[in-house]
Amino acid sequence: MIGVFFRDFLMTLGFMTRLGPILDIEPEDLGRTVKWFPLSGLVLGLVIAFPFYLGLFAGKFWIQAWLTVAASVYFTRGLHFDGIADIADGAGPYPDKQRFWRIIKDSCCGVFGVLALIIAFTGQLICFYYVFEANKLGVVLWVFVVGRLGNTLMCMLGKSIARPGQGALFMRGADFFSIFFAFVTTVVAGMFVVDFNIQILTYLLTAVCLLFLYRLAKKVDGANGDFLGGAVVLSELSALLAFVAHY
């Protein structure tokens, strides 16, 4: 049993980041990774924060913040930023479901996608500056854990309206145990690095973001992997804003 859990975690790490091995898996295996999302975020945060713990660019907070966001993009292959860009392009100013899904399938990035990427990237850059200025490296870990909790919760919200594709394979795994395990992992990690008030505000902001994504998914008659990626970026921003609000 432990061996199965360990393999599922390695599978999650290999799929969600560049930090794990690429295993030979079947499509139905992806549903078992949902519960491990926050823990994979913890590993990602540890890898990104460790060089700064050793003193890399100490005192140069903008450089540390920029490298943190850049490392996040690299280690995740930009999957989550791609999701938020696609959603922004598809929705635009007047979301229409036929137009939405036609644009989602197009690999080109339009003006709304570019604007979403600029806002998300600069938002994370500015917020991480305050994290490093406060010398709260533990918050770096917390941000990436919360991002993956948002992914898990979006799997649950989108399960009943999932469109065919890879995203639907993850959403099928969003059962009660997976959601509970992911949430407990996030809460326990947060207890070690942030105040209780920051945790509460983080969850409230994350809930608002996920509600926005869910309402959009209902309007366009479906959710796919781009919604999961968008949930990661918005949840990370929620954790960062919650910290900065109490800084």
JOQUIKA-V955898 format. One record per run of one state. SS is the DSSP state (~ for helix, > for strand, _ for the rest). FROM is the first residue (numbers start at 1). LEN is the number of residues. If there is no record, write none. Layout:
{{SS,FROM,LEN} {SS,FROM,LEN}}
This chain:
{{_,1,1} {~,2,15} {_,17,10} {~,27,27} {_,54,7} {~,61,15} {_,76,3} {~,79,13} {_,92,5} {~,97,8} {_,105,6} {~,111,23} {_,134,3} {~,137,25} {>,162,1} {_,163,3} {~,166,6} {_,172,4} {~,176,18} {_,194,2} {~,196,24} {_,220,3} {>,223,1} {_,224,1} {~,225,21} {_,246,2}}
